[in-house]
């Protein structure tokens, strides 16, 4: 079974993290880990940026 494109998975993960962050059950938790949902969202933003740069580089070098 082929894998979906990575940029689609990154966008889906960002959407899910945002839904978790705004979910009332999550907001009601007294949860303060060392790494936060915001950290995960930032990591995914960096990954998406890297994917976009890689795509631009590959399009230029073709």
PAGU-670017 format. One record per atom (N, C-alpha, C, O): residue number from 0; residue in one letter; atom name; z, x, y. Coordinates in steps of 0.2 Angstrom, whole numbers. Layout:
N
<kese><resi>NUM</resi><resn>A</resn><name>CA</name><w>Z</w><u>X</u><v>Y</v></kese>
...
! end
This chain:
62
<kese><resi>0</resi><resn>X</resn><name>N</name><w>0</w><u>4</u><v>-6</v></kese>
<kese><resi>0</resi><resn>X</resn><name>CA</name><w>0</w><u>0</u><v>0</v></kese>
<kese><resi>0</resi><resn>X</resn><name>C</name><w>0</w><u>4</u><v>6</v></kese>
<kese><resi>0</resi><resn>X</resn><name>O</name><w>4</w><u>9</u><v>7</v></kese>
<kese><resi>1</resi><resn>X</resn><name>N</name><w>-5</w><u>3</u><v>11</v></kese>
<kese><resi>1</resi><resn>X</resn><name>CA</name><w>-5</w><u>8</u><v>17</v></kese>
<kese><resi>1</resi><resn>X</resn><name>C</name><w>1</w><u>6</u><v>21</v></kese>
<kese><resi>1</resi><resn>X</resn><name>O</name><w>3</w><u>0</u><v>22</v></kese>
<kese><resi>2</resi><resn>X</resn><name>N</name><w>3</w><u>11</u><v>25</v></kese>
<kese><resi>2</resi><resn>X</resn><name>CA</name><w>8</w><u>10</u><v>30</v></kese>
<kese><resi>2</resi><resn>X</resn><name>C</name><w>5</w><u>8</u><v>37</v></kese>
<kese><resi>2</resi><resn>X</resn><name>O</name><w>-1</w><u>9</u><v>38</v></kese>
<kese><resi>3</resi><resn>X</resn><name>N</name><w>9</w><u>3</u><v>40</v></kese>
<kese><resi>3</resi><resn>X</resn><name>CA</name><w>6</w><u>1</u><v>47</v></kese>
<kese><resi>3</resi><resn>X</resn><name>C</name><w>6</w><u>7</u><v>52</v></kese>
<kese><resi>3</resi><resn>X</resn><name>O</name><w>10</w><u>12</u><v>50</v></kese>
<kese><resi>4</resi><resn>X</resn><name>N</name><w>2</w><u>7</u><v>57</v></kese>
<kese><resi>4</resi><resn>X</resn><name>CA</name><w>2</w><u>12</u><v>62</v></kese>
<kese><resi>4</resi><resn>X</resn><name>C</name><w>9</w><u>13</u><v>65</v></kese>
<kese><resi>4</resi><resn>X</resn><name>O</name><w>13</w><u>9</u><v>66</v></kese>
<kese><resi>5</resi><resn>X</resn><name>N</name><w>10</w><u>20</u><v>66</v></kese>
<kese><resi>5</resi><resn>X</resn><name>CA</name><w>17</w><u>22</u><v>68</v></kese>
<kese><resi>5</resi><resn>X</resn><name>C</name><w>19</w><u>19</u><v>75</v></kese>
<kese><resi>5</resi><resn>X</resn><name>O</name><w>25</w><u>17</u><v>76</v></kese>
<kese><resi>6</resi><resn>X</resn><name>N</name><w>14</w><u>18</u><v>79</v></kese>
<kese><resi>6</resi><resn>X</resn><name>CA</name><w>16</w><u>15</u><v>86</v></kese>
<kese><resi>6</resi><resn>X</resn><name>C</name><w>18</w><u>8</u><v>85</v></kese>
<kese><resi>6</resi><resn>X</resn><name>O</name><w>22</w><u>5</u><v>89</v></kese>
<kese><resi>7</resi><resn>X</resn><name>N</name><w>15</w><u>4</u><v>80</v></kese>
<kese><resi>7</resi><resn>X</resn><name>CA</name><w>17</w><u>-3</u><v>79</v></kese>
<kese><resi>7</resi><resn>X</resn><name>C</name><w>24</w><u>-3</u><v>77</v></kese>
<kese><resi>7</resi><resn>X</resn><name>O</name><w>28</w><u>-7</u><v>79</v></kese>
<kese><resi>8</resi><resn>X</resn><name>N</name><w>26</w><u>2</u><v>72</v></kese>
<kese><resi>8</resi><resn>X</resn><name>CA</name><w>33</w><u>2</u><v>70</v></kese>
<kese><resi>8</resi><resn>X</resn><name>C</name><w>38</w><u>4</u><v>75</v></kese>
<kese><resi>8</resi><resn>X</resn><name>O</name><w>43</w><u>1</u><v>76</v></kese>
<kese><resi>9</resi><resn>X</resn><name>N</name><w>36</w><u>8</u><v>80</v></kese>
<kese><resi>9</resi><resn>X</resn><name>CA</name><w>40</w><u>10</u><v>85</v></kese>
<kese><resi>9</resi><resn>X</resn><name>C</name><w>41</w><u>4</u><v>90</v></kese>
<kese><resi>9</resi><resn>X</resn><name>O</name><w>47</w><u>3</u><v>92</v></kese>
<kese><resi>10</resi><resn>X</resn><name>N</name><w>36</w><u>1</u><v>92</v></kese>
<kese><resi>10</resi><resn>X</resn><name>CA</name><w>37</w><u>-5</u><v>96</v></kese>
<kese><resi>10</resi><resn>X</resn><name>C</name><w>41</w><u>-10</u><v>93</v></kese>
<kese><resi>10</resi><resn>X</resn><name>O</name><w>45</w><u>-13</u><v>96</v></kese>
<kese><resi>11</resi><resn>X</resn><name>N</name><w>40</w><u>-11</u><v>86</v></kese>
<kese><resi>11</resi><resn>X</resn><name>CA</name><w>44</w><u>-16</u><v>83</v></kese>
<kese><resi>11</resi><resn>X</resn><name>C</name><w>52</w><u>-14</u><v>83</v></kese>
<kese><resi>11</resi><resn>X</resn><name>O</name><w>56</w><u>-18</u><v>84</v></kese>
<kese><resi>12</resi><resn>X</resn><name>N</name><w>53</w><u>-8</u><v>82</v></kese>
<kese><resi>12</resi><resn>X</resn><name>CA</name><w>60</w><u>-5</u><v>82</v></kese>
<kese><resi>12</resi><resn>X</resn><name>C</name><w>63</w><u>-6</u><v>88</v></kese>
<kese><resi>12</resi><resn>X</resn><name>O</name><w>69</w><u>-8</u><v>89</v></kese>
<kese><resi>13</resi><resn>X</resn><name>N</name><w>59</w><u>-4</u><v>94</v></kese>
<kese><resi>13</resi><resn>X</resn><name>CA</name><w>62</w><u>-5</u><v>100</v></kese>
<kese><resi>13</resi><resn>X</resn><name>C</name><w>64</w><u>-13</u><v>102</v></kese>
<kese><resi>13</resi><resn>X</resn><name>O</name><w>69</w><u>-14</u><v>105</v></kese>
<kese><resi>14</resi><resn>X</resn><name>N</name><w>59</w><u>-17</u><v>99</v></kese>
<kese><resi>14</resi><resn>X</resn><name>CA</name><w>61</w><u>-24</u><v>100</v></kese>
<kese><resi>14</resi><resn>X</resn><name>C</name><w>67</w><u>-26</u><v>97</v></kese>
<kese><resi>14</resi><resn>X</resn><name>O</name><w>71</w><u>-30</u><v>99</v></kese>
<kese><resi>15</resi><resn>X</resn><name>N</name><w>68</w><u>-24</u><v>90</v></kese>
<kese><resi>15</resi><resn>X</resn><name>CA</name><w>74</w><u>-26</u><v>87</v></kese>
<kese><resi>15</resi><resn>X</resn><name>C</name><w>80</w><u>-23</u><v>90</v></kese>
<kese><resi>15</resi><resn>X</resn><name>O</name><w>85</w><u>-27</u><v>90</v></kese>
<kese><resi>16</resi><resn>X</resn><name>N</name><w>80</w><u>-17</u><v>92</v></kese>
<kese><resi>16</resi><resn>X</resn><name>CA</name><w>86</w><u>-14</u><v>95</v></kese>
<kese><resi>16</resi><resn>X</resn><name>C</name><w>87</w><u>-18</u><v>101</v></kese>
<kese><resi>16</resi><resn>X</resn><name>O</name><w>93</w><u>-19</u><v>103</v></kese>
<kese><resi>17</resi><resn>X</resn><name>N</name><w>83</w><u>-20</u><v>105</v></kese>
<kese><resi>17</resi><resn>X</resn><name>CA</name><w>84</w><u>-24</u><v>111</v></kese>
<kese><resi>17</resi><resn>X</resn><name>C</name><w>87</w><u>-31</u><v>109</v></kese>
<kese><resi>17</resi><resn>X</resn><name>O</name><w>92</w><u>-33</u><v>112</v></kese>
<kese><resi>18</resi><resn>X</resn><name>N</name><w>85</w><u>-34</u><v>104</v></kese>
<kese><resi>18</resi><resn>X</resn><name>CA</name><w>87</w><u>-40</u><v>102</v></kese>
<kese><resi>18</resi><resn>X</resn><name>C</name><w>95</w><u>-39</u><v>99</v></kese>
<kese><resi>18</resi><resn>X</resn><name>O</name><w>99</w><u>-44</u><v>101</v></kese>
<kese><resi>19</resi><resn>X</resn><name>N</name><w>96</w><u>-34</u><v>96</v></kese>
<kese><resi>19</resi><resn>X</resn><name>CA</name><w>103</w><u>-32</u><v>94</v></kese>
<kese><resi>19</resi><resn>X</resn><name>C</name><w>107</w><u>-32</u><v>100</v></kese>
<kese><resi>19</resi><resn>X</resn><name>O</name><w>113</w><u>-34</u><v>100</v></kese>
<kese><resi>20</resi><resn>X</resn><name>N</name><w>105</w><u>-28</u><v>105</v></kese>
<kese><resi>20</resi><resn>X</resn><name>CA</name><w>109</w><u>-26</u><v>111</v></kese>
<kese><resi>20</resi><resn>X</resn><name>C</name><w>111</w><u>-33</u><v>115</v></kese>
<kese><resi>20</resi><resn>X</resn><name>O</name><w>116</w><u>-33</u><v>118</v></kese>
<kese><resi>21</resi><resn>X</resn><name>N</name><w>107</w><u>-38</u><v>115</v></kese>
<kese><resi>21</resi><resn>X</resn><name>CA</name><w>108</w><u>-44</u><v>119</v></kese>
<kese><resi>21</resi><resn>X</resn><name>C</name><w>111</w><u>-49</u><v>114</v></kese>
<kese><resi>21</resi><resn>X</resn><name>O</name><w>113</w><u>-55</u><v>117</v></kese>
<kese><resi>22</resi><resn>X</resn><name>N</name><w>112</w><u>-48</u><v>108</v></kese>
<kese><resi>22</resi><resn>X</resn><name>CA</name><w>114</w><u>-53</u><v>103</v></kese>
<kese><resi>22</resi><resn>X</resn><name>C</name><w>122</w><u>-54</u><v>105</v></kese>
<kese><resi>22</resi><resn>X</resn><name>O</name><w>126</w><u>-50</u><v>106</v></kese>
<kese><resi>23</resi><resn>X</resn><name>N</name><w>124</w><u>-61</u><v>106</v></kese>
<kese><resi>23</resi><resn>X</resn><name>CA</name><w>131</w><u>-62</u><v>107</v></kese>
<kese><resi>23</resi><resn>X</resn><name>C</name><w>136</w><u>-59</u><v>102</v></kese>
<kese><resi>23</resi><resn>X</resn><name>O</name><w>141</w><u>-57</u><v>104</v></kese>
<kese><resi>24</resi><resn>X</resn><name>N</name><w>134</w><u>-59</u><v>96</v></kese>
<kese><resi>24</resi><resn>X</resn><name>CA</name><w>139</w><u>-57</u><v>91</v></kese>
<kese><resi>24</resi><resn>X</resn><name>C</name><w>140</w><u>-49</u><v>92</v></kese>
<kese><resi>24</resi><resn>X</resn><name>O</name><w>145</w><u>-47</u><v>91</v></kese>
<kese><resi>25</resi><resn>X</resn><name>N</name><w>134</w><u>-46</u><v>94</v></kese>
<kese><resi>25</resi><resn>X</resn><name>CA</name><w>135</w><u>-39</u><v>95</v></kese>
<kese><resi>25</resi><resn>X</resn><name>C</name><w>139</w><u>-37</u><v>101</v></kese>
<kese><resi>25</resi><resn>X</resn><name>O</name><w>143</w><u>-33</u><v>101</v></kese>
<kese><resi>26</resi><resn>X</resn><name>N</name><w>138</w><u>-41</u><v>106</v></kese>
<kese><resi>26</resi><resn>X</resn><name>CA</name><w>141</w><u>-40</u><v>113</v></kese>
<kese><resi>26</resi><resn>X</resn><name>C</name><w>149</w><u>-42</u><v>112</v></kese>
<kese><resi>26</resi><resn>X</resn><name>O</name><w>153</w><u>-39</u><v>116</v></kese>
<kese><resi>27</resi><resn>X</resn><name>N</name><w>150</w><u>-46</u><v>107</v></kese>
<kese><resi>27</resi><resn>X</resn><name>CA</name><w>157</w><u>-48</u><v>106</v></kese>
<kese><resi>27</resi><resn>X</resn><name>C</name><w>161</w><u>-43</u><v>102</v></kese>
<kese><resi>27</resi><resn>X</resn><name>O</name><w>167</w><u>-43</u><v>103</v></kese>
<kese><resi>28</resi><resn>X</resn><name>N</name><w>158</w><u>-38</u><v>99</v></kese>
<kese><resi>28</resi><resn>X</resn><name>CA</name><w>161</w><u>-33</u><v>96</v></kese>
<kese><resi>28</resi><resn>X</resn><name>C</name><w>164</w><u>-28</u><v>100</v></kese>
<kese><resi>28</resi><resn>X</resn><name>O</name><w>162</w><u>-26</u><v>106</v></kese>
<kese><resi>29</resi><resn>X</resn><name>N</name><w>170</w><u>-25</u><v>98</v></kese>
<kese><resi>29</resi><resn>X</resn><name>CA</name><w>173</w><u>-20</u><v>102</v></kese>
<kese><resi>29</resi><resn>X</resn><name>C</name><w>171</w><u>-13</u><v>99</v></kese>
<kese><resi>29</resi><resn>X</resn><name>O</name><w>175</w><u>-10</u><v>95</v></kese>
<kese><resi>30</resi><resn>X</resn><name>N</name><w>165</w><u>-12</u><v>100</v></kese>
<kese><resi>30</resi><resn>X</resn><name>CA</name><w>161</w><u>-6</u><v>96</v></kese>
<kese><resi>30</resi><resn>X</resn><name>C</name><w>159</w><u>-1</u><v>101</v></kese>
<kese><resi>30</resi><resn>X</resn><name>O</name><w>155</w><u>-2</u><v>105</v></kese>
<kese><resi>31</resi><resn>X</resn><name>N</name><w>161</w><u>5</u><v>100</v></kese>
<kese><resi>31</resi><resn>X</resn><name>CA</name><w>160</w><u>10</u><v>105</v></kese>
<kese><resi>31</resi><resn>X</resn><name>C</name><w>158</w><u>17</u><v>101</v></kese>
<kese><resi>31</resi><resn>X</resn><name>O</name><w>162</w><u>22</u><v>101</v></kese>
<kese><resi>32</resi><resn>X</resn><name>N</name><w>153</w><u>17</u><v>97</v></kese>
<kese><resi>32</resi><resn>X</resn><name>CA</name><w>151</w><u>23</u><v>94</v></kese>
<kese><resi>32</resi><resn>X</resn><name>C</name><w>149</w><u>29</u><v>98</v></kese>
<kese><resi>32</resi><resn>X</resn><name>O</name><w>148</w><u>28</u><v>104</v></kese>
<kese><resi>33</resi><resn>X</resn><name>N</name><w>149</w><u>35</u><v>95</v></kese>
<kese><resi>33</resi><resn>X</resn><name>CA</name><w>146</w><u>41</u><v>99</v></kese>
<kese><resi>33</resi><resn>X</resn><name>C</name><w>139</w><u>40</u><v>101</v></kese>
<kese><resi>33</resi><resn>X</resn><name>O</name><w>137</w><u>42</u><v>107</v></kese>
<kese><resi>34</resi><resn>X</resn><name>N</name><w>135</w><u>37</u><v>97</v></kese>
<kese><resi>34</resi><resn>X</resn><name>CA</name><w>128</w><u>36</u><v>98</v></kese>
<kese><resi>34</resi><resn>X</resn><name>C</name><w>127</w><u>28</u><v>99</v></kese>
<kese><resi>34</resi><resn>X</resn><name>O</name><w>130</w><u>25</u><v>95</v></kese>
<kese><resi>35</resi><resn>X</resn><name>N</name><w>124</w><u>26</u><v>104</v></kese>
<kese><resi>35</resi><resn>X</resn><name>CA</name><w>123</w><u>19</u><v>106</v></kese>
<kese><resi>35</resi><resn>X</resn><name>C</name><w>116</w><u>17</u><v>105</v></kese>
<kese><resi>35</resi><resn>X</resn><name>O</name><w>111</w><u>21</u><v>103</v></kese>
<kese><resi>36</resi><resn>X</resn><name>N</name><w>115</w><u>10</u><v>105</v></kese>
<kese><resi>36</resi><resn>X</resn><name>CA</name><w>109</w><u>7</u><v>105</v></kese>
<kese><resi>36</resi><resn>X</resn><name>C</name><w>104</w><u>10</u><v>110</v></kese>
<kese><resi>36</resi><resn>X</resn><name>O</name><w>98</w><u>11</u><v>109</v></kese>
<kese><resi>37</resi><resn>X</resn><name>N</name><w>107</w><u>11</u><v>116</v></kese>
<kese><resi>37</resi><resn>X</resn><name>CA</name><w>103</w><u>14</u><v>121</v></kese>
<kese><resi>37</resi><resn>X</resn><name>C</name><w>100</w><u>21</u><v>119</v></kese>
<kese><resi>37</resi><resn>X</resn><name>O</name><w>95</w><u>23</u><v>121</v></kese>
<kese><resi>38</resi><resn>X</resn><name>N</name><w>105</w><u>25</u><v>116</v></kese>
<kese><resi>38</resi><resn>X</resn><name>CA</name><w>102</w><u>32</u><v>113</v></kese>
<kese><resi>38</resi><resn>X</resn><name>C</name><w>96</w><u>31</u><v>109</v></kese>
<kese><resi>38</resi><resn>X</resn><name>O</name><w>91</w><u>35</u><v>109</v></kese>
<kese><resi>39</resi><resn>X</resn><name>N</name><w>97</w><u>26</u><v>104</v></kese>
<kese><resi>39</resi><resn>X</resn><name>CA</name><w>91</w><u>25</u><v>99</v></kese>
<kese><resi>39</resi><resn>X</resn><name>C</name><w>85</w><u>22</u><v>103</v></kese>
<kese><resi>39</resi><resn>X</resn><name>O</name><w>80</w><u>25</u><v>101</v></kese>
<kese><resi>40</resi><resn>X</resn><name>N</name><w>86</w><u>18</u><v>108</v></kese>
<kese><resi>40</resi><resn>X</resn><name>CA</name><w>80</w><u>16</u><v>112</v></kese>
<kese><resi>40</resi><resn>X</resn><name>C</name><w>77</w><u>22</u><v>116</v></kese>
<kese><resi>40</resi><resn>X</resn><name>O</name><w>71</w><u>22</u><v>116</v></kese>
<kese><resi>41</resi><resn>X</resn><name>N</name><w>81</w><u>26</u><v>118</v></kese>
<kese><resi>41</resi><resn>X</resn><name>CA</name><w>78</w><u>32</u><v>122</v></kese>
<kese><resi>41</resi><resn>X</resn><name>C</name><w>74</w><u>37</u><v>117</v></kese>
<kese><resi>41</resi><resn>X</resn><name>O</name><w>69</w><u>39</u><v>118</v></kese>
<kese><resi>42</resi><resn>X</resn><name>N</name><w>77</w><u>38</u><v>111</v></kese>
<kese><resi>42</resi><resn>X</resn><name>CA</name><w>74</w><u>42</u><v>106</v></kese>
<kese><resi>42</resi><resn>X</resn><name>C</name><w>67</w><u>39</u><v>104</v></kese>
<kese><resi>42</resi><resn>X</resn><name>O</name><w>62</w><u>42</u><v>103</v></kese>
<kese><resi>43</resi><resn>X</resn><name>N</name><w>67</w><u>32</u><v>103</v></kese>
<kese><resi>43</resi><resn>X</resn><name>CA</name><w>60</w><u>29</u><v>102</v></kese>
<kese><resi>43</resi><resn>X</resn><name>C</name><w>56</w><u>29</u><v>108</v></kese>
<kese><resi>43</resi><resn>X</resn><name>O</name><w>49</w><u>30</u><v>107</v></kese>
<kese><resi>44</resi><resn>X</resn><name>N</name><w>58</w><u>29</u><v>114</v></kese>
<kese><resi>44</resi><resn>X</resn><name>CA</name><w>54</w><u>30</u><v>120</v></kese>
<kese><resi>44</resi><resn>X</resn><name>C</name><w>51</w><u>37</u><v>119</v></kese>
<kese><resi>44</resi><resn>X</resn><name>O</name><w>45</w><u>38</u><v>121</v></kese>
<kese><resi>45</resi><resn>X</resn><name>N</name><w>55</w><u>42</u><v>118</v></kese>
<kese><resi>45</resi><resn>X</resn><name>CA</name><w>52</w><u>49</u><v>117</v></kese>
<kese><resi>45</resi><resn>X</resn><name>C</name><w>47</w><u>49</u><v>112</v></kese>
<kese><resi>45</resi><resn>X</resn><name>O</name><w>42</w><u>53</u><v>112</v></kese>
<kese><resi>46</resi><resn>X</resn><name>N</name><w>48</w><u>46</u><v>106</v></kese>
<kese><resi>46</resi><resn>X</resn><name>CA</name><w>43</w><u>46</u><v>100</v></kese>
<kese><resi>46</resi><resn>X</resn><name>C</name><w>37</w><u>43</u><v>103</v></kese>
<kese><resi>46</resi><resn>X</resn><name>O</name><w>31</w><u>45</u><v>101</v></kese>
<kese><resi>47</resi><resn>X</resn><name>N</name><w>37</w><u>37</u><v>106</v></kese>
<kese><resi>47</resi><resn>X</resn><name>CA</name><w>31</w><u>34</u><v>108</v></kese>
<kese><resi>47</resi><resn>X</resn><name>C</name><w>27</w><u>38</u><v>113</v></kese>
<kese><resi>47</resi><resn>X</resn><name>O</name><w>21</w><u>38</u><v>113</v></kese>
<kese><resi>48</resi><resn>X</resn><name>N</name><w>31</w><u>41</u><v>118</v></kese>
<kese><resi>48</resi><resn>X</resn><name>CA</name><w>27</w><u>46</u><v>122</v></kese>
<kese><resi>48</resi><resn>X</resn><name>C</name><w>24</w><u>51</u><v>118</v></kese>
<kese><resi>48</resi><resn>X</resn><name>O</name><w>18</w><u>53</u><v>120</v></kese>
<kese><resi>49</resi><resn>X</resn><name>N</name><w>27</w><u>54</u><v>114</v></kese>
<kese><resi>49</resi><resn>X</resn><name>CA</name><w>24</w><u>60</u><v>110</v></kese>
<kese><resi>49</resi><resn>X</resn><name>C</name><w>18</w><u>57</u><v>106</v></kese>
<kese><resi>49</resi><resn>X</resn><name>O</name><w>13</w><u>60</u><v>105</v></kese>
<kese><resi>50</resi><resn>X</resn><name>N</name><w>18</w><u>51</u><v>103</v></kese>
<kese><resi>50</resi><resn>X</resn><name>CA</name><w>13</w><u>48</u><v>100</v></kese>
<kese><resi>50</resi><resn>X</resn><name>C</name><w>7</w><u>47</u><v>105</v></kese>
<kese><resi>50</resi><resn>X</resn><name>O</name><w>1</w><u>48</u><v>103</v></kese>
<kese><resi>51</resi><resn>X</resn><name>N</name><w>8</w><u>45</u><v>111</v></kese>
<kese><resi>51</resi><resn>X</resn><name>CA</name><w>3</w><u>44</u><v>116</v></kese>
<kese><resi>51</resi><resn>X</resn><name>C</name><w>0</w><u>50</u><v>118</v></kese>
<kese><resi>51</resi><resn>X</resn><name>O</name><w>-6</w><u>51</u><v>118</v></kese>
<kese><resi>52</resi><resn>X</resn><name>N</name><w>4</w><u>55</u><v>119</v></kese>
<kese><resi>52</resi><resn>X</resn><name>CA</name><w>1</w><u>62</u><v>120</v></kese>
<kese><resi>52</resi><resn>X</resn><name>C</name><w>-3</w><u>65</u><v>115</v></kese>
<kese><resi>52</resi><resn>X</resn><name>O</name><w>-8</w><u>67</u><v>116</v></kese>
<kese><resi>53</resi><resn>X</resn><name>N</name><w>-1</w><u>64</u><v>109</v></kese>
<kese><resi>53</resi><resn>X</resn><name>CA</name><w>-5</w><u>66</u><v>103</v></kese>
<kese><resi>53</resi><resn>X</resn><name>C</name><w>-11</w><u>63</u><v>102</v></kese>
<kese><resi>53</resi><resn>X</resn><name>O</name><w>-16</w><u>66</u><v>101</v></kese>
<kese><resi>54</resi><resn>X</resn><name>N</name><w>-11</w><u>56</u><v>104</v></kese>
<kese><resi>54</resi><resn>X</resn><name>CA</name><w>-17</w><u>52</u><v>104</v></kese>
<kese><resi>54</resi><resn>X</resn><name>C</name><w>-22</w><u>54</u><v>109</v></kese>
<kese><resi>54</resi><resn>X</resn><name>O</name><w>-28</w><u>55</u><v>108</v></kese>
<kese><resi>55</resi><resn>X</resn><name>N</name><w>-20</w><u>56</u><v>115</v></kese>
<kese><resi>55</resi><resn>X</resn><name>CA</name><w>-24</w><u>58</u><v>120</v></kese>
<kese><resi>55</resi><resn>X</resn><name>C</name><w>-27</w><u>65</u><v>119</v></kese>
<kese><resi>55</resi><resn>X</resn><name>O</name><w>-33</w><u>66</u><v>120</v></kese>
<kese><resi>56</resi><resn>X</resn><name>N</name><w>-23</w><u>69</u><v>116</v></kese>
<kese><resi>56</resi><resn>X</resn><name>CA</name><w>-25</w><u>76</u><v>114</v></kese>
<kese><resi>56</resi><resn>X</resn><name>C</name><w>-31</w><u>75</u><v>109</v></kese>
<kese><resi>56</resi><resn>X</resn><name>O</name><w>-36</w><u>79</u><v>109</v></kese>
<kese><resi>57</resi><resn>X</resn><name>N</name><w>-29</w><u>71</u><v>104</v></kese>
<kese><resi>57</resi><resn>X</resn><name>CA</name><w>-34</w><u>70</u><v>98</v></kese>
<kese><resi>57</resi><resn>X</resn><name>C</name><w>-41</w><u>67</u><v>101</v></kese>
<kese><resi>57</resi><resn>X</resn><name>O</name><w>-46</w><u>69</u><v>99</v></kese>
<kese><resi>58</resi><resn>X</resn><name>N</name><w>-40</w><u>63</u><v>106</v></kese>
<kese><resi>58</resi><resn>X</resn><name>CA</name><w>-47</w><u>60</u><v>108</v></kese>
<kese><resi>58</resi><resn>X</resn><name>C</name><w>-50</w><u>65</u><v>113</v></kese>
<kese><resi>58</resi><resn>X</resn><name>O</name><w>-57</w><u>65</u><v>113</v></kese>
<kese><resi>59</resi><resn>X</resn><name>N</name><w>-47</w><u>69</u><v>116</v></kese>
<kese><resi>59</resi><resn>X</resn><name>CA</name><w>-50</w><u>75</u><v>120</v></kese>
<kese><resi>59</resi><resn>X</resn><name>C</name><w>-53</w><u>80</u><v>116</v></kese>
<kese><resi>59</resi><resn>X</resn><name>O</name><w>-59</w><u>82</u><v>117</v></kese>
<kese><resi>60</resi><resn>X</resn><name>N</name><w>-50</w><u>82</u><v>110</v></kese>
<kese><resi>60</resi><resn>X</resn><name>CA</name><w>-53</w><u>87</u><v>106</v></kese>
<kese><resi>60</resi><resn>X</resn><name>C</name><w>-58</w><u>85</u><v>101</v></kese>
<kese><resi>60</resi><resn>X</resn><name>O</name><w>-61</w><u>89</u><v>98</v></kese>
<kese><resi>61</resi><resn>X</resn><name>N</name><w>-59</w><u>78</u><v>101</v></kese>
<kese><resi>61</resi><resn>X</resn><name>CA</name><w>-65</w><u>76</u><v>96</v></kese>
<kese><resi>61</resi><resn>X</resn><name>C</name><w>-72</w><u>77</u><v>99</v></kese>
<kese><resi>61</resi><resn>X</resn><name>O</name><w>-77</w><u>75</u><v>96</v></kese>
! end
